[in-house]
Amino acid sequence: MAASTLTELAGCEATFNRAELGRREAAEAERAAYQRWQDAYAAYEIARDDAGAAWTAWAQGIGGL
């Protein structure tokens, strides 16, 4: 192979390696964001259930149910 071809291949390999690293970092960031979303949604469900139980207790306390 000519030296220019080898240089071009090395450049392509370096570009590929940078792109692959970026892809892996993006995938990890997406996974972490999804995990945070799941945690937030679980907290929302707990708060909703707690609010519903408090509402029911209040309504029963005033004789509304």
N, CA, C and O atoms as a Tinker XYZ file with bonds, in Angstrom:
   260  protein
     1  N      0.839000   -1.181000    0.000000    73     2
     2  CA     0.000000    0.000000    0.000000    64     1     3
     3  C      0.880000    1.240000    0.000000    63     2     4     5
     4  O      1.994000    1.252000    0.524000    81     3
     5  N      0.349000    2.243000   -0.590000    73     3     6
     6  CA     1.064000    3.511000   -0.628000    64     5     7
     7  C      0.970000    4.170000    0.738000    63     6     8     9
     8  O      0.035000    3.923000    1.501000    81     7
     9  N      1.929000    4.992000    1.027000    73     7    10
    10  CA     1.960000    5.678000    2.322000    64     9    11
    11  C      0.724000    6.552000    2.517000    63    10    12    13
    12  O      0.200000    6.650000    3.626000    81    11
    13  N      0.257000    7.186000    1.441000    73    11    14
    14  CA    -0.933000    8.045000    1.567000    64    13    15
    15  C     -2.179000    7.212000    1.902000    63    14    16    17
    16  O     -3.056000    7.664000    2.638000    81    15
    17  N     -2.246000    6.009000    1.362000    73    15    18
    18  CA    -3.378000    5.130000    1.667000    64    17    19
    19  C     -3.347000    4.707000    3.127000    63    18    20    21
    20  O     -4.385000    4.673000    3.787000    81    19
    21  N     -2.168000    4.387000    3.631000    73    19    22
    22  CA    -2.024000    4.001000    5.034000    64    21    23
    23  C     -2.376000    5.171000    5.957000    63    22    24    25
    24  O     -3.018000    4.988000    6.991000    81    23
    25  N     -1.953000    6.354000    5.574000    73    23    26
    26  CA    -2.271000    7.540000    6.365000    64    25    27
    27  C     -3.778000    7.783000    6.364000    63    26    28    29
    28  O     -4.362000    8.116000    7.396000    81    27
    29  N     -4.399000    7.614000    5.202000    73    27    30
    30  CA    -5.842000    7.799000    5.100000    64    29    31
    31  C     -6.588000    6.752000    5.931000    63    30    32    33
    32  O     -7.574000    7.072000    6.594000    81    31
    33  N     -6.119000    5.505000    5.898000    73    31    34
    34  CA    -6.742000    4.450000    6.695000    64    33    35
    35  C     -6.586000    4.726000    8.190000    63    34    36    37
    36  O     -7.514000    4.498000    8.966000    81    35
    37  N     -5.440000    5.204000    8.583000    73    35    38
    38  CA    -5.221000    5.533000    9.992000    64    37    39
    39  C     -6.151000    6.657000   10.419000    63    38    40    41
    40  O     -6.691000    6.633000   11.525000    81    39
    41  N     -6.340000    7.636000    9.549000    73    39    42
    42  CA    -7.268000    8.726000    9.841000    64    41    43
    43  C     -8.698000    8.226000    9.964000    63    42    44    45
    44  O     -9.440000    8.650000   10.850000    81    43
    45  N     -9.083000    7.312000    9.062000    73    43    46
    46  CA   -10.431000    6.728000    9.125000    64    45    47
    47  C    -10.609000    5.928000   10.404000    63    46    48    49
    48  O    -11.668000    5.988000   11.029000    81    47
    49  N     -9.590000    5.183000   10.799000    73    47    50
    50  CA    -9.666000    4.406000   12.031000    64    49    51
    51  C     -9.794000    5.319000   13.253000    63    50    52    53
    52  O    -10.571000    5.034000   14.164000    81    51
    53  N     -9.041000    6.402000   13.272000    73    51    54
    54  CA    -9.115000    7.347000   14.384000    64    53    55
    55  C    -10.507000    7.985000   14.444000    63    54    56    57
    56  O    -11.077000    8.149000   15.523000    81    55
    57  N    -11.041000    8.342000   13.282000    73    55    58
    58  CA   -12.382000    8.920000   13.233000    64    57    59
    59  C    -13.414000    7.919000   13.720000    63    58    60    61
    60  O    -14.317000    8.271000   14.480000    81    59
    61  N    -13.284000    6.670000   13.282000    73    59    62
    62  CA   -14.197000    5.622000   13.730000    64    61    63
    63  C    -14.109000    5.445000   15.247000    63    62    64    65
    64  O    -15.135000    5.330000   15.918000    81    63
    65  N    -12.907000    5.423000   15.781000    73    63    66
    66  CA   -12.733000    5.235000   17.225000    64    65    67
    67  C    -13.374000    6.370000   18.020000    63    66    68    69
    68  O    -13.995000    6.133000   19.056000    81    67
    69  N    -13.222000    7.598000   17.536000    73    67    70
    70  CA   -13.860000    8.737000   18.209000    64    69    71
    71  C    -15.374000    8.624000   18.144000    63    70    72    73
    72  O    -16.064000    8.887000   19.129000    81    71
    73  N    -15.893000    8.233000   16.983000    73    71    74
    74  CA   -17.344000    8.088000   16.821000    64    73    75
    75  C    -17.871000    6.971000   17.712000    63    74    76    77
    76  O    -18.932000    7.111000   18.321000    81    75
    77  N    -17.146000    5.875000   17.791000    73    75    78
    78  CA   -17.561000    4.755000   18.635000    64    77    79
    79  C    -17.570000    5.166000   20.105000    63    78    80    81
    80  O    -18.486000    4.806000   20.844000    81    79
    81  N    -16.568000    5.906000   20.525000    73    79    82
    82  CA   -16.523000    6.391000   21.897000    64    81    83
    83  C    -17.715000    7.315000   22.166000    63    82    84    85
    84  O    -18.352000    7.217000   23.214000    81    83
    85  N    -18.010000    8.197000   21.236000    73    83    86
    86  CA   -19.163000    9.082000   21.375000    64    85    87
    87  C    -20.467000    8.304000   21.445000    63    86    88    89
    88  O    -21.358000    8.652000   22.220000    81    87
    89  N    -20.585000    7.250000   20.639000    73    87    90
    90  CA   -21.790000    6.417000   20.659000    64    89    91
    91  C    -21.946000    5.736000   22.011000    63    90    92    93
    92  O    -23.045000    5.698000   22.564000    81    91
    93  N    -20.867000    5.205000   22.541000    73    91    94
    94  CA   -20.917000    4.542000   23.852000    64    93    95
    95  C    -21.282000    5.530000   24.962000    63    94    96    97
    96  O    -22.081000    5.214000   25.844000    81    95
    97  N    -20.699000    6.712000   24.914000    73    95    98
    98  CA   -21.015000    7.729000   25.926000    64    97    99
    99  C    -22.477000    8.150000   25.833000    63    98   100   101
   100  O    -23.141000    8.337000   26.852000    81    99
   101  N    -22.977000    8.298000   24.603000    73    99   102
   102  CA   -24.384000    8.670000   24.419000    64   101   103
   103  C    -25.304000    7.564000   24.922000    63   102   104   105
   104  O    -26.330000    7.845000   25.542000    81   103
   105  N    -24.951000    6.326000   24.664000    73   103   106
   106  CA   -25.774000    5.206000   25.139000    64   105   107
   107  C    -25.800000    5.167000   26.663000    63   106   108   109
   108  O    -26.849000    4.919000   27.257000    81   107
   109  N    -24.674000    5.405000   27.288000    73   107   110
   110  CA   -24.621000    5.414000   28.755000    64   109   111
   111  C    -25.425000    6.587000   29.317000    63   110   112   113
   112  O    -26.125000    6.437000   30.319000    81   111
   113  N    -25.326000    7.746000   28.679000    73   111   114
   114  CA   -26.109000    8.905000   29.126000    64   113   115
   115  C    -27.600000    8.630000   28.980000    63   114   116   117
   116  O    -28.387000    9.004000   29.850000    81   115
   117  N    -27.992000    7.984000   27.894000    73   115   118
   118  CA   -29.406000    7.649000   27.692000    64   117   119
   119  C    -29.871000    6.659000   28.752000    63   118   120   121
   120  O    -30.969000    6.804000   29.289000    81   119
   121  N    -29.050000    5.652000   29.061000    73   119   122
   122  CA   -29.408000    4.672000   30.075000    64   121   123
   123  C    -29.564000    5.342000   31.438000    63   122   124   125
   124  O    -30.501000    5.041000   32.177000    81   123
   125  N    -28.652000    6.243000   31.767000    73   123   126
   126  CA   -28.724000    6.948000   33.046000    64   125   127
   127  C    -29.958000    7.850000   33.107000    63   126   128   129
   128  O    -30.611000    7.934000   34.147000    81   127
   129  N    -30.276000    8.515000   32.018000    73   127   130
   130  CA   -31.467000    9.373000   31.981000    64   129   131
   131  C    -32.733000    8.540000   32.136000    63   130   132   133
   132  O    -33.661000    8.948000   32.834000    81   131
   133  N    -32.781000    7.384000   31.497000    73   131   134
   134  CA   -33.941000    6.512000   31.624000    64   133   135
   135  C    -34.089000    6.021000   33.062000    63   134   136   137
   136  O    -35.201000    5.946000   33.585000    81   135
   137  N    -32.977000    5.692000   33.693000    73   135   138
   138  CA   -33.030000    5.249000   35.087000    64   137   139
   139  C    -33.552000    6.363000   35.988000    63   138   140   141
   140  O    -34.343000    6.106000   36.895000    81   139
   141  N    -33.110000    7.611000   35.743000    73   139   142
   142  CA   -33.614000    8.738000   36.522000    64   141   143
   143  C    -35.113000    8.926000   36.293000    63   142   144   145
   144  O    -35.853000    9.230000   37.228000    81   143
   145  N    -35.560000    8.746000   35.048000    73   143   146
   146  CA   -36.982000    8.855000   34.748000    64   145   147
   147  C    -37.763000    7.781000   35.501000    63   146   148   149
   148  O    -38.812000    8.065000   36.080000    81   147
   149  N    -37.261000    6.562000   35.494000    73   147   150
   150  CA   -37.954000    5.490000   36.219000    64   149   151
   151  C    -38.034000    5.807000   37.713000    63   150   152   153
   152  O    -39.071000    5.596000   38.342000    81   151
   153  N    -36.951000    6.307000   38.269000    73   151   154
   154  CA   -36.945000    6.670000   39.692000    64   153   155
   155  C    -37.959000    7.777000   39.976000    63   154   156   157
   156  O    -38.682000    7.727000   40.970000    81   155
   157  N    -38.002000    8.766000   39.101000    73   155   158
   158  CA   -38.939000    9.881000   39.283000    64   157   159
   159  C    -40.383000    9.396000   39.146000    63   158   160   161
   160  O    -41.256000    9.834000   39.896000    81   159
   161  N    -40.634000    8.511000   38.211000    73   159   162
   162  CA   -41.995000    8.015000   38.035000    64   161   163
   163  C    -42.415000    7.176000   39.235000    63   162   164   165
   164  O    -43.563000    7.255000   39.673000    81   163
   165  N    -41.511000    6.384000   39.766000    73   163   166
   166  CA   -41.821000    5.606000   40.974000    64   165   167
   167  C    -42.141000    6.542000   42.135000    63   166   168   169
   168  O    -43.071000    6.282000   42.898000    81   167
   169  N    -41.388000    7.617000   42.276000    73   167   170
   170  CA   -41.660000    8.587000   43.338000    64   169   171
   171  C    -43.025000    9.241000   43.128000    63   170   172   173
   172  O    -43.756000    9.481000   44.090000    81   171
   173  N    -43.363000    9.526000   41.886000    73   171   174
   174  CA   -44.674000   10.091000   41.568000    64   173   175
   175  C    -45.787000    9.127000   41.981000    63   174   176   177
   176  O    -46.774000    9.539000   42.589000    81   175
   177  N    -45.627000    7.848000   41.650000    73   175   178
   178  CA   -46.656000    6.865000   41.996000    64   177   179
   179  C    -46.834000    6.747000   43.515000    63   178   180   181
   180  O    -47.955000    6.634000   44.011000    81   179
   181  N    -45.730000    6.776000   44.232000    73   179   182
   182  CA   -45.801000    6.718000   45.697000    64   181   183
   183  C    -46.524000    7.945000   46.239000    63   182   184   185
   184  O    -47.389000    7.831000   47.107000    81   183
   185  N    -46.166000    9.117000   45.724000    73   183   186
   186  CA   -46.811000   10.357000   46.176000    64   185   187
   187  C    -48.296000   10.342000   45.835000    63   186   188   189
   188  O    -49.120000   10.774000   46.641000    81   187
   189  N    -48.644000    9.849000   44.653000    73   187   190
   190  CA   -50.055000    9.755000   44.258000    64   189   191
   191  C    -50.825000    8.841000   45.208000    63   190   192   193
   192  O    -51.922000    9.177000   45.655000    81   191
   193  N    -50.243000    7.689000   45.509000    73   191   194
   194  CA   -50.898000    6.747000   46.433000    64   193   195
   195  C    -51.047000    7.354000   47.829000    63   194   196   197
   196  O    -52.091000    7.216000   48.468000    81   195
   197  N    -49.999000    8.021000   48.289000    73   195   198
   198  CA   -50.063000    8.670000   49.603000    64   197   199
   199  C    -51.133000    9.762000   49.632000    63   198   200   201
   200  O    -51.870000    9.890000   50.609000    81   199
   201  N    -51.210000   10.536000   48.569000    73   199   202
   202  CA   -52.220000   11.595000   48.493000    64   201   203
   203  C    -53.618000   10.997000   48.460000    63   202   204   205
   204  O    -54.533000   11.518000   49.098000    81   203
   205  N    -53.787000    9.912000   47.725000    73   203   206
   206  CA   -55.087000    9.255000   47.673000    64   205   207
   207  C    -55.495000    8.712000   49.039000    63   206   208   209
   208  O    -56.650000    8.835000   49.447000    81   207
   209  N    -54.541000    8.114000   49.738000    73   207   210
   210  CA   -54.834000    7.583000   51.076000    64   209   211
   211  C    -55.166000    8.722000   52.038000    63   210   212   213
   212  O    -56.071000    8.590000   52.862000    81   211
   213  N    -54.442000    9.836000   51.942000    73   211   214
   214  CA   -54.716000   10.982000   52.812000    64   213   215
   215  C    -56.094000   11.554000   52.507000    63   214   216   217
   216  O    -56.833000   11.904000   53.427000    81   215
   217  N    -56.446000   11.652000   51.241000    73   215   218
   218  CA   -57.759000   12.165000   50.859000    64   217   219
   219  C    -58.868000   11.272000   51.408000    63   218   220   221
   220  O    -59.857000   11.756000   51.960000    81   219
   221  N    -58.689000    9.968000   51.249000    73   219   222
   222  CA   -59.679000    9.027000   51.764000    64   221   223
   223  C    -59.821000    9.141000   53.266000    63   222   224   225
   224  O    -60.938000    9.161000   53.782000    81   223
   225  N    -58.707000    9.216000   53.978000    73   223   226
   226  CA   -58.737000    9.351000   55.434000    64   225   227
   227  C    -59.435000   10.653000   55.834000    63   226   228   229
   228  O    -60.236000   10.659000   56.768000    81   227
   229  N    -59.148000   11.733000   55.152000    73   227   230
   230  CA   -59.781000   13.016000   55.444000    64   229   231
   231  C    -61.290000   12.930000   55.197000    63   230   232   233
   232  O    -62.092000   13.369000   56.021000    81   231
   233  N    -61.663000   12.356000   54.044000    73   231   234
   234  CA   -63.073000   12.277000   53.709000    64   233   235
   235  C    -63.822000   11.392000   54.712000    63   234   236   237
   236  O    -64.945000   11.710000   55.106000    81   235
   237  N    -63.211000   10.307000   55.115000    73   235   238
   238  CA   -63.838000    9.467000   56.120000    64   237   239
   239  C    -63.912000   10.190000   57.464000    63   238   240   241
   240  O    -64.880000   10.036000   58.209000    81   239
   241  N    -62.894000   10.971000   57.762000    73   239   242
   242  CA   -62.870000   11.702000   59.021000    64   241   243
   243  C    -63.977000   12.738000   59.147000    63   242   244   245
   244  O    -64.462000   13.003000   60.246000    81   243
   245  N    -64.376000   13.321000   58.027000    73   243   246
   246  CA   -65.452000   14.321000   58.090000    64   245   247
   247  C    -66.805000   13.698000   57.759000    63   246   248   249
   248  O    -67.814000   14.395000   57.656000    81   247
   249  N    -66.809000   12.371000   57.594000    73   247   250
   250  CA   -68.056000   11.682000   57.324000    64   249   251
   251  C    -68.500000   11.759000   55.890000    63   250   252   253
   252  O    -69.677000   11.563000   55.588000    81   251
   253  N    -67.569000   12.044000   54.995000    73   251   254
   254  CA   -67.923000   12.177000   53.571000    64   253   255
   255  C    -67.987000   10.880000   52.820000    63   254   256   257
   256  O    -68.542000   10.845000   51.721000    81   255
   257  N    -67.448000    9.814000   53.358000    73   255   258
   258  CA   -67.498000    8.527000   52.647000    64   257   259
   259  C    -68.209000    7.471000   53.426000    63   258   260
   260  O    -68.332000    6.338000   52.961000    81   259
